[in-house]
Amino acid sequence: MTEALYEKKVVLLIGNTGVGKTYLAKKISEQLCKSEYSCFPSSEDQSVNVEVVSCHNSVTYEDVVGGITAGTESGEIVFEYKDKILIETILKASKDYKDCKGTKYVLIMDDLQRND
């Protein structure tokens, strides 16, 4: 799996409910911090930031990517754009890359088939 990640940067796990896809994805993520299992060549262990998004029917695009939210401030309705987990993770990874931190980022999108 780490070799597949090195080549393609994405792995799609397909299978019936309960066969261990999410468990496997999390275990692979844990191994990525170890230099001997890393898909990114390194001489030392590095940190890995793992984010899990469960994409069940109640999860919307705005919950994953971002969107406009409504709130109140001093009795007034206030609308503002908020980034969510996907954009937040991309921005963190971009900053760490520019700062040469070497942090690896893994985004596990679980149960994609359950959402339209």
Rosetta constraint file for C-alpha pairs under 8 A:
AtomPair CA 1 CA 5 HARMONIC 6.25 0.50
AtomPair CA 1 CA 11 HARMONIC 7.62 0.50
AtomPair CA 1 CA 28 HARMONIC 7.44 0.50
AtomPair CA 2 CA 6 HARMONIC 6.17 0.50
AtomPair CA 2 CA 28 HARMONIC 7.46 0.50
AtomPair CA 2 CA 32 HARMONIC 7.58 0.50
AtomPair CA 2 CA 37 HARMONIC 6.77 0.50
AtomPair CA 2 CA 38 HARMONIC 6.47 0.50
AtomPair CA 2 CA 39 HARMONIC 4.99 0.50
AtomPair CA 3 CA 7 HARMONIC 6.34 0.50
AtomPair CA 3 CA 39 HARMONIC 5.94 0.50
AtomPair CA 4 CA 8 HARMONIC 5.90 0.50
AtomPair CA 4 CA 9 HARMONIC 7.14 0.50
AtomPair CA 4 CA 10 HARMONIC 7.56 0.50
AtomPair CA 4 CA 11 HARMONIC 6.96 0.50
AtomPair CA 5 CA 9 HARMONIC 4.29 0.50
AtomPair CA 5 CA 10 HARMONIC 5.67 0.50
AtomPair CA 5 CA 11 HARMONIC 6.46 0.50
AtomPair CA 5 CA 39 HARMONIC 6.07 0.50
AtomPair CA 6 CA 39 HARMONIC 4.61 0.50
AtomPair CA 6 CA 40 HARMONIC 6.47 0.50
AtomPair CA 13 CA 21 HARMONIC 6.14 0.50
AtomPair CA 14 CA 21 HARMONIC 7.33 0.50
AtomPair CA 15 CA 19 HARMONIC 6.77 0.50
AtomPair CA 15 CA 21 HARMONIC 7.21 0.50
AtomPair CA 20 CA 24 HARMONIC 5.96 0.50
AtomPair CA 21 CA 25 HARMONIC 6.16 0.50
AtomPair CA 22 CA 26 HARMONIC 6.20 0.50
AtomPair CA 22 CA 108 HARMONIC 7.94 0.50
AtomPair CA 22 CA 110 HARMONIC 6.81 0.50
AtomPair CA 23 CA 27 HARMONIC 6.22 0.50
AtomPair CA 24 CA 28 HARMONIC 6.10 0.50
AtomPair CA 25 CA 29 HARMONIC 6.21 0.50
AtomPair CA 25 CA 108 HARMONIC 7.11 0.50
AtomPair CA 26 CA 30 HARMONIC 6.31 0.50
AtomPair CA 26 CA 108 HARMONIC 8.00 0.50
AtomPair CA 27 CA 31 HARMONIC 6.42 0.50
AtomPair CA 28 CA 32 HARMONIC 6.46 0.50
AtomPair CA 29 CA 33 HARMONIC 7.56 0.50
AtomPair CA 29 CA 48 HARMONIC 7.37 0.50
AtomPair CA 29 CA 50 HARMONIC 6.90 0.50
AtomPair CA 29 CA 106 HARMONIC 6.68 0.50
AtomPair CA 30 CA 34 HARMONIC 8.00 0.50
AtomPair CA 30 CA 48 HARMONIC 7.61 0.50
AtomPair CA 31 CA 37 HARMONIC 5.90 0.50
AtomPair CA 31 CA 38 HARMONIC 7.02 0.50
AtomPair CA 32 CA 37 HARMONIC 5.84 0.50
AtomPair CA 32 CA 38 HARMONIC 4.64 0.50
AtomPair CA 32 CA 39 HARMONIC 6.84 0.50
AtomPair CA 32 CA 48 HARMONIC 6.86 0.50
AtomPair CA 32 CA 104 HARMONIC 7.81 0.50
AtomPair CA 33 CA 37 HARMONIC 7.66 0.50
AtomPair CA 33 CA 38 HARMONIC 6.53 0.50
AtomPair CA 33 CA 45 HARMONIC 5.46 0.50
AtomPair CA 33 CA 46 HARMONIC 4.99 0.50
AtomPair CA 33 CA 47 HARMONIC 5.50 0.50
AtomPair CA 33 CA 48 HARMONIC 5.63 0.50
AtomPair CA 33 CA 104 HARMONIC 7.79 0.50
AtomPair CA 34 CA 38 HARMONIC 5.93 0.50
AtomPair CA 34 CA 44 HARMONIC 7.43 0.50
AtomPair CA 34 CA 45 HARMONIC 4.81 0.50
AtomPair CA 34 CA 46 HARMONIC 6.81 0.50
AtomPair CA 35 CA 41 HARMONIC 7.16 0.50
AtomPair CA 35 CA 42 HARMONIC 5.73 0.50
AtomPair CA 35 CA 43 HARMONIC 6.18 0.50
AtomPair CA 35 CA 44 HARMONIC 5.45 0.50
AtomPair CA 35 CA 45 HARMONIC 4.94 0.50
AtomPair CA 35 CA 46 HARMONIC 7.31 0.50
AtomPair CA 38 CA 42 HARMONIC 7.46 0.50
AtomPair CA 46 CA 102 HARMONIC 6.86 0.50
AtomPair CA 46 CA 103 HARMONIC 6.29 0.50
AtomPair CA 46 CA 104 HARMONIC 7.53 0.50
AtomPair CA 47 CA 102 HARMONIC 7.71 0.50
AtomPair CA 47 CA 103 HARMONIC 5.21 0.50
AtomPair CA 47 CA 104 HARMONIC 6.40 0.50
AtomPair CA 48 CA 103 HARMONIC 5.70 0.50
AtomPair CA 48 CA 104 HARMONIC 4.63 0.50
AtomPair CA 48 CA 105 HARMONIC 5.71 0.50
AtomPair CA 48 CA 106 HARMONIC 7.25 0.50
AtomPair CA 49 CA 103 HARMONIC 7.11 0.50
AtomPair CA 49 CA 104 HARMONIC 6.11 0.50
AtomPair CA 49 CA 105 HARMONIC 4.80 0.50
AtomPair CA 49 CA 106 HARMONIC 6.18 0.50
AtomPair CA 50 CA 105 HARMONIC 5.99 0.50
AtomPair CA 50 CA 106 HARMONIC 4.76 0.50
AtomPair CA 50 CA 107 HARMONIC 6.00 0.50
AtomPair CA 50 CA 108 HARMONIC 7.50 0.50
AtomPair CA 51 CA 85 HARMONIC 7.73 0.50
AtomPair CA 51 CA 89 HARMONIC 7.91 0.50
AtomPair CA 51 CA 105 HARMONIC 7.93 0.50
AtomPair CA 51 CA 106 HARMONIC 6.26 0.50
AtomPair CA 51 CA 107 HARMONIC 4.93 0.50
AtomPair CA 51 CA 108 HARMONIC 6.16 0.50
AtomPair CA 52 CA 107 HARMONIC 5.94 0.50
AtomPair CA 52 CA 108 HARMONIC 4.68 0.50
AtomPair CA 52 CA 109 HARMONIC 6.03 0.50
AtomPair CA 52 CA 110 HARMONIC 7.05 0.50
AtomPair CA 53 CA 64 HARMONIC 7.42 0.50
AtomPair CA 53 CA 85 HARMONIC 7.84 0.50
AtomPair CA 53 CA 107 HARMONIC 7.49 0.50
AtomPair CA 53 CA 108 HARMONIC 6.12 0.50
AtomPair CA 53 CA 109 HARMONIC 4.85 0.50
AtomPair CA 53 CA 110 HARMONIC 5.93 0.50
AtomPair CA 54 CA 59 HARMONIC 7.67 0.50
AtomPair CA 54 CA 109 HARMONIC 6.07 0.50
AtomPair CA 54 CA 110 HARMONIC 4.75 0.50
AtomPair CA 54 CA 111 HARMONIC 6.16 0.50
AtomPair CA 54 CA 112 HARMONIC 7.84 0.50
AtomPair CA 55 CA 59 HARMONIC 5.65 0.50
AtomPair CA 55 CA 109 HARMONIC 6.64 0.50
AtomPair CA 55 CA 110 HARMONIC 5.80 0.50
AtomPair CA 55 CA 111 HARMONIC 5.30 0.50
AtomPair CA 55 CA 112 HARMONIC 5.39 0.50
AtomPair CA 55 CA 114 HARMONIC 6.66 0.50
AtomPair CA 55 CA 115 HARMONIC 6.05 0.50
AtomPair CA 56 CA 111 HARMONIC 6.22 0.50
AtomPair CA 56 CA 112 HARMONIC 7.23 0.50
AtomPair CA 56 CA 114 HARMONIC 5.20 0.50
AtomPair CA 56 CA 115 HARMONIC 5.52 0.50
AtomPair CA 57 CA 114 HARMONIC 5.87 0.50
AtomPair CA 57 CA 115 HARMONIC 4.82 0.50
AtomPair CA 57 CA 116 HARMONIC 7.39 0.50
AtomPair CA 58 CA 115 HARMONIC 7.98 0.50
AtomPair CA 59 CA 63 HARMONIC 6.00 0.50
AtomPair CA 59 CA 64 HARMONIC 7.50 0.50
AtomPair CA 59 CA 115 HARMONIC 7.51 0.50
AtomPair CA 60 CA 64 HARMONIC 6.70 0.50
AtomPair CA 61 CA 65 HARMONIC 5.83 0.50
AtomPair CA 61 CA 66 HARMONIC 7.06 0.50
AtomPair CA 62 CA 66 HARMONIC 4.36 0.50
AtomPair CA 62 CA 67 HARMONIC 4.91 0.50
AtomPair CA 62 CA 68 HARMONIC 7.85 0.50
AtomPair CA 62 CA 84 HARMONIC 7.34 0.50
AtomPair CA 63 CA 67 HARMONIC 7.81 0.50
AtomPair CA 63 CA 84 HARMONIC 6.24 0.50
AtomPair CA 63 CA 85 HARMONIC 7.77 0.50
AtomPair CA 64 CA 84 HARMONIC 5.49 0.50
AtomPair CA 64 CA 85 HARMONIC 5.59 0.50
AtomPair CA 64 CA 86 HARMONIC 5.80 0.50
AtomPair CA 65 CA 83 HARMONIC 6.34 0.50
AtomPair CA 65 CA 84 HARMONIC 5.07 0.50
AtomPair CA 65 CA 85 HARMONIC 6.37 0.50
AtomPair CA 65 CA 86 HARMONIC 5.16 0.50
AtomPair CA 65 CA 87 HARMONIC 5.76 0.50
AtomPair CA 66 CA 81 HARMONIC 7.23 0.50
AtomPair CA 66 CA 82 HARMONIC 5.52 0.50
AtomPair CA 66 CA 83 HARMONIC 4.29 0.50
AtomPair CA 66 CA 84 HARMONIC 4.59 0.50
AtomPair CA 66 CA 85 HARMONIC 7.80 0.50
AtomPair CA 66 CA 86 HARMONIC 7.97 0.50
AtomPair CA 66 CA 87 HARMONIC 7.22 0.50
AtomPair CA 67 CA 81 HARMONIC 5.28 0.50
AtomPair CA 67 CA 82 HARMONIC 5.62 0.50
AtomPair CA 67 CA 83 HARMONIC 6.65 0.50
AtomPair CA 67 CA 84 HARMONIC 7.92 0.50
AtomPair CA 68 CA 79 HARMONIC 6.37 0.50
AtomPair CA 68 CA 80 HARMONIC 5.32 0.50
AtomPair CA 68 CA 81 HARMONIC 4.23 0.50
AtomPair CA 68 CA 82 HARMONIC 6.27 0.50
AtomPair CA 69 CA 79 HARMONIC 5.59 0.50
AtomPair CA 69 CA 80 HARMONIC 5.50 0.50
AtomPair CA 69 CA 81 HARMONIC 6.15 0.50
AtomPair CA 69 CA 82 HARMONIC 6.92 0.50
AtomPair CA 70 CA 77 HARMONIC 6.70 0.50
AtomPair CA 70 CA 78 HARMONIC 5.66 0.50
AtomPair CA 70 CA 79 HARMONIC 4.58 0.50
AtomPair CA 70 CA 80 HARMONIC 6.67 0.50
AtomPair CA 71 CA 77 HARMONIC 5.65 0.50
AtomPair CA 71 CA 78 HARMONIC 5.15 0.50
AtomPair CA 71 CA 79 HARMONIC 6.40 0.50
AtomPair CA 72 CA 76 HARMONIC 5.23 0.50
AtomPair CA 72 CA 77 HARMONIC 4.50 0.50
AtomPair CA 72 CA 78 HARMONIC 5.41 0.50
AtomPair CA 73 CA 77 HARMONIC 6.47 0.50
AtomPair CA 73 CA 78 HARMONIC 6.41 0.50
AtomPair CA 83 CA 87 HARMONIC 5.73 0.50
AtomPair CA 83 CA 88 HARMONIC 6.08 0.50
AtomPair CA 84 CA 88 HARMONIC 5.76 0.50
AtomPair CA 85 CA 89 HARMONIC 5.84 0.50
AtomPair CA 86 CA 90 HARMONIC 6.27 0.50
AtomPair CA 86 CA 107 HARMONIC 7.96 0.50
AtomPair CA 87 CA 91 HARMONIC 6.10 0.50
AtomPair CA 88 CA 92 HARMONIC 6.17 0.50
AtomPair CA 89 CA 93 HARMONIC 6.05 0.50
AtomPair CA 89 CA 105 HARMONIC 7.57 0.50
AtomPair CA 90 CA 94 HARMONIC 6.03 0.50
AtomPair CA 91 CA 95 HARMONIC 6.19 0.50
AtomPair CA 92 CA 96 HARMONIC 6.14 0.50
AtomPair CA 93 CA 97 HARMONIC 6.02 0.50
AtomPair CA 93 CA 103 HARMONIC 7.41 0.50
AtomPair CA 93 CA 104 HARMONIC 7.58 0.50
AtomPair CA 93 CA 105 HARMONIC 6.59 0.50
AtomPair CA 94 CA 98 HARMONIC 6.21 0.50
AtomPair CA 95 CA 99 HARMONIC 6.09 0.50
AtomPair CA 96 CA 100 HARMONIC 6.03 0.50
AtomPair CA 96 CA 101 HARMONIC 5.18 0.50
AtomPair CA 96 CA 102 HARMONIC 6.80 0.50
AtomPair CA 96 CA 103 HARMONIC 6.51 0.50
AtomPair CA 97 CA 101 HARMONIC 6.15 0.50
AtomPair CA 97 CA 102 HARMONIC 6.43 0.50
AtomPair CA 97 CA 103 HARMONIC 7.58 0.50
AtomPair CA 111 CA 115 HARMONIC 7.59 0.50
